[in-house]
Amino acid sequence: MSGKTVPIGCVVIFLIAIIVPIEGDAAGDDAARYDHYRLYRVELATDEQVQLFQQLEAKSDSCTFYGHARQPGQQLTIMVSASKVADFEDLLTLHGVNGRLLERNMQQLIDREAATVKPITTEPTELGWEHYYQLETIYAWMESLASRYPEHVTTLDIGQSYEGRPIKGVKLSRRPDNKAIVVEGGIHAREWISPATATFLLHELITSEDPAVQEIGTAYDWYFFPIVNPDGYRFTFTGDRLWRKNRKPYGLCRGVDLNRNFDSNWGGTGSSNDPCSYDFSGSGPFSEPESIAIANFLRANVDTARIRTYIALHSYSQLLMFPYGHTAEKVSNYDDLQSITDKAIEALTAVNGTVYRGGSKHETIYPSSGGSIDWAYQPGGIPVSLTFELRGPPDSTDMFILPAEQILPVGRETLAAFVAIVREAARLGYYDKM
């Protein structure tokens, strides 16, 4: 370090409470706003700059980091509160850090998106993929599928969230003795494109007339859990659009990052023991009812239902990844998973030209511990475990606030990737093995 102090004070900032309009179901008077909060992308060129930004993240509640400073050559996205913009830009100049402004006013993005949110009273028959929908509508839509397609579709309640909401799933099964595929969505509350894509994929597997989609919708059983974190998802509509964790209180702060709470190198690299951190891993492995529910479902069904694939949907960065997140050590079937990933990305890109990268989590995005796909792979015993980071790109100005007009393009390209995943995994023999 140069010995220069960081000119952004360690001050706890409480967001001013102003109503955020959401069509038909306004957020509460205490909802967070992000007026004139700015989004920056910075490049860390030296060890000194890495240490500087580690210090900044630790000491300033005025800067929200989307990733941790780890090594030279890394790029970081950081949101800066309006009152600290001048200090932040001075910091960049003072220490020679290359940075560019991605977005001048985050609240404008949230307000724009709010116009595409359907009210909580929306009938399940009206659910489509040109708007975002609230938890109650999505759950009612899932129940309606079982009523409309009783021969093939059943609903599941696999547990309850901290606040007592059901964690709902849907099973699609058209013939006996199929191998099974599990799809997880909405484990991070603010990633609205995840549940939207999950419902689109489920709908296509049930109703599509495309022979390739019909093939995988018939030859395999599918378990969809579109919103694993229902409390957090609900809170993004009523309290804070950028909320990530669940809603369980820990001292002064709330919430655990459920994708750091699984018993796979729990508490290790890429997670935090600070309850106020966005990647707080909880008080212990499986301390949260939501992660327990998924794990218990997999434990109970991995053999009897013959689950061979687990796919988690996240955003953003346009990546397709496989285990591990906590170590550079390669899994035993690394080459097969890389081949599956490559085929999926090729198929996805062919739809709209969207560029993805693929590889293990550790080598592709950043080190992380306690993730669902790592646990599903080992000790869960599911050999094809994958994570999508859906649109936009790593330097996206939309981040988690992806415009609703992109739901259908994302769904269609992800469906093409799903077809490719299943076909390549089948070619490699993963659905032949008992």
N, C-alpha and C positions, 0 to 999 in steps of 0.2 A: 504493500500500500504506500501511497505517496505521503501519508500523514494528513492529507486534507480532510476536513470533516464534511459530512453530507449535509447540505444546507436545507434539508427538508425535515422539519421537526417531527418528533414522535408524538403525535396528537391524535387522540381517539376522535374520529369524526362521526357524529350521528346524523344520518340523512334527514333532511327536512321533509316533513310529512305533507304531501300534496296528493290529491286524488289523481290516479292514472286511469284514463277511460278505457274500459274494455267493453265491447259491444254487448249490451244486455246484462252485464254483470260487473259493475264498476269495482275496481280495487278499493280497499279500505282507505280511510283517511290517513292511516299511518304507512301507506305504501312508499317504498323507496323510489326516489327520482334521481336521474343522472343528467340533469341539465348542465350543459357545457362541460361535462366530463369528456376528456380527450383520450383517444386511443393512439398509442405510439408503437412502432416496431423498431427496436434497437439491436445493434450488432455489437457483441462483446469481442474485442480484438485481442485483449491481453489478460493475463492473470489478475493484474491490478483492477481492471474494469469488472471482471467477474466478482472479485471480492467487494468492490464498491457496491454492486447491485445486490449482492447477498446482504450487505449491511443495510441497504435501503429497504429491502423487503422486510427485514427483521424489525426495523425501527419506525417505519412510516405506515400509518393506516390510511394515508392519502393516496397511495399507489396500490393498485390491485394487479398482482402478477399472474399471468397465465402461463405458468411454468416457472421453474427455479433456475437461477443463474448457476451454471455448472462448469463450463469450460470455454476457453477462447474459441472463436469461430461460431459460437452459438448465437441465434437470433431469438429475441424475447418480445412478446407482446405485453404491453403494460397500459392499464387504464389509470389516468391521473385525474383527481378531483379538480374542479374548476379553480378552487382557491390556491392550488399548488402548481398550476401550469407554468407560471413564470419561474418558480423555483426549479422545477424539473428541467425546463429548457436551459436554464443557467447551469444546472448540473451537467447536462450533455456537453455544453460548450466548455465548461471549466475542465472537464476530464477528457475531452477529445473523443467522445463517444458518438459514433455515427447513428443517427436516428431519423426516422421519417414519420410524419403525421399521417395516420390512416383515417381518422374520423374526428371531426371537430366537436360534435355534439351527440353523445350516445343516446340521449333521451329522444332525439328525433327519430332514430332507428326504432326505438321501442314504440313511440307514438304511431309511426307508420305501420308497424306490425299489428298494433292493437286494432286497427281498422279491419284486419282480416281475421279476427278472432270471433267465432260464433258464440252466442250467449249460452249460458248454462242450461237454459230451457230448450235448447235445440233437440228436436226429435231424432232418435237414432237412425231412422230411415233417411234423414237428410245428410248424414255424414258422407263427406266426399273428400277430395284431395286438392281443393283449391283454397281451403281455409284451415286454420288451426282450431282444434276443439278441446273443450275442457274435460276434466277427468270423468265427470258424471255422464257426459254424452258418449265418450269412448267406452265406458263400462256398459252402458245400456246397449250400445251397438254390438258389443261382444255377446251379450245375452241374446240379442235379436238374431244373431247368426245361428245359434243353437235352435231357435224356434223356426227359422226359415229352412235350415238344412239338417233336420234331426237325424237323418241316416248317417251323417258323416261328421257332424260337429257337436262337441260337448264343451261346456265351460268348466273351469276349475277354480277353486279358491284354495290357495296353497298356504295361506297364513294371513296375518294382519300386520299392518304397519305400527309404528310407535303410537300414532294418534288413533289407532283402531280401524283404519280403513282396510278393506280386503285387498289382497294382492291377487288379481284375477288373471287367469290364463284361458286359452282356447286350444283344444285338441282337434286336429283334422285327421281323420283316419278313414280311408276308403276300402281297405282290405286287411285281412288278418295277417299276422306274422311279418309285418313290415319292420325294417330298421327305422329309427326315429332321429329327428333333428329338432333341437331346441333353439328358439330365437328369443333373446333378451333385449328389451328396450327400456328406455327411460330410467336407467339407474342414476343418471345425473339429471337433476330436475330441469335445468335451463335448456337442455338440448332437445327442443321441441321437435326437431326434424326426425328424431329417433322414433318416438311413438307414431308420428305421422307415416314414416316409412314402414314401420312394422305393420300397421293396419292396412296399408296399401298392399304389401306383400301377401298378407293373409287373405285379403279379398281376392287377389289375383289367383292364388293357389286354389281357392274355392270356385271361382267363376270364370277364369280365363278360357278362351277357346284356342289359344296358342298350343299346338301339340307339345312343344318342349315344356311348357309350364304345366300342362295337363299330366305329362309324364312324371315329373317330380312330385306333383300334387297327389298322384295316385300310388306311386311305387314306394313312398315313404310316409310315415306318420310325422306330423308336425305339431309341436307345442310352442305356442306364442305367448309371451308375457310382455305386452307392449309397454307397461308402466310398472316397473319393479319398485319405484320410489313414489308412491301415490301422494304422500304428505308433501314432499318437496315439490312435486309437479303442481299440486294444487296451490302451494304457496307462491309459485311463480306467476300465477294469475291474480292473486289477492294481496301479496306483500312485497315481493322483490323478483322482478323478471330475471335477474341474473343469479338467483340462488342455485346452488349446486348440490348440497348435501341433503340428508334426511333432516328431520326436525326434532330429534331427541336432544334435550338440554344437557349441557356439561358445564357446570359452573356459570361463568359470565356469558358463555356463548352457546349456540345451538348447532347441532348437526355433526354427522359423521359422513365422510366420503365413503359410500358403500362399496365403491370399487377399490378401496384400500382395506376393507374389513374382512376379506376372506383369508382363510388360514393357509396362505401361500407366502412364505417369508414375511409374515405379518410384522408390521412395525419397522421394516427394513428400508432400504434406499427408495427415495421417491415418495415417502409418506411422512407424516408429521405426528408428533405426540402433543401438539398444541391444539386444544379444542377450538380455538379461534381461527385456525388455519383452514384453507379451502380443502386441503388433502389430509385432514385429521383422520387417523386410522381407527379411532375408537378406543375404548378402555381395554380391549383384548380382542383376539380373533373371534369373529362371529358374536360380537357384543350387541349387534343390531338385529331386530326381528326381521327386517327385509332380507338381509344377506342369509340369515338362518333359513328363511323360507325357501329361497332358491337352492341352497345347499341340501336341505332335507329332501326337497323334491328330487334332486338329482341322485342322492344316495338311495332313495326308495325305488327309483325307476331306471337307473342306468342299466341294470341287468335285465329286469323284467320287460321293460319297454325297448330294450336294445338301442339305447341312445348312442349314436356314433359321431354326432356333430353338434357343436355348441357355437352359436354365432351371436355376438353382442354388437349392438348398434349404438354408436356414439357420434358426436360431432365436436369439433370440425378439424380439418386438415387434409382430407382426401388421402387416406391411408388404409391399407388392409394389412393386418398384422396377426402374428401367432406367438405362442409362448417362446421364451419367457420374457417378463418385464424386469425382473430383479437381477439378472445375471447375463453375461455375454455367453455363457455356456450354451451350446446348441442342444436342442432336444433330440431324442434318438431318431425321430422321423422328420428332421429338419428339411431334408431335400424334398420329401413328399409334400410337406406343407408349403415350401417355397414354390413347388410346381403348381399346387392348387391355387395359391395366391396369384401367381403369374397368369394362369389361365383366366381367373376371375377378373383381374384388372384388364386383360386384353378384351374380354367380352364387355365389360363395363364401358371402357373407353370407346368401343365401336358404336355405342348408342348415341352419345352426344359429344364425343371428343373430350370428355372430362379426364384430366390427367391425375392418376393416382401413383403412389409409391407403395411398395410392399416389402415385408421382411419381418423379422422378429420384433417384438415391442421394444426390446432393449436397444437394438441397432437402428430402429426406424424413427421412433418418436422421442423417448426419454426413459431413463430407468424408473421403474415403479414396482411396488410390492403390494401384496394383498388383493390382486385383481381377480375378477371372476373367471376369466378364461384360463389363467394360470392354474387356479384351483380346479376348474373343470377338467383340465388336461391331466393334472397330477396333484392330489391323489384321486380326483374324481373319475379318472379312467376313460375320458372321452378323447379319442386320438386326434380328431380334427376340431380344434378349438380356435376360433378366429374372432378378431375385433375389427369392425369397420369404424373409421373416422370419416363420416360423410362430408358433404360440401359445407363450407367453402374451403379454399386453399389456405395454407398456413398463414399467409398475410391478409386474410380476409378482413374487410372492413365491417362485414355483417356479424362475424363471429357466430355466436349462438342464436342470433336474431335473423335467421335466414328468411328472406321474403317467402310468403306463402306460394307465390307463383313458381317457386322452384320445387315444390313438393312432388309434383308429378314427374318432372324430369329426373329428380333424384330417385324416386320410386322405380321408374322404368329401367334406369341404368343399374340400380342395385338388384332388381329382379334378374336381369341378364347375368350379373355376377353370381347370383344364387344358383342359377341353372348350371353355370360353368363349374362352380364349386362342387355341386353334387355329382356332375358327370365325371370330373377329374378324380374325385375321391372314390367313385365307383370303379373307374378304370384302374386305380391303384389298389383296389381290393378291400377298401375299408368297410364296405357294406356286405362283403361276403363273410367276413370273420365273425365268429360267435363271441 
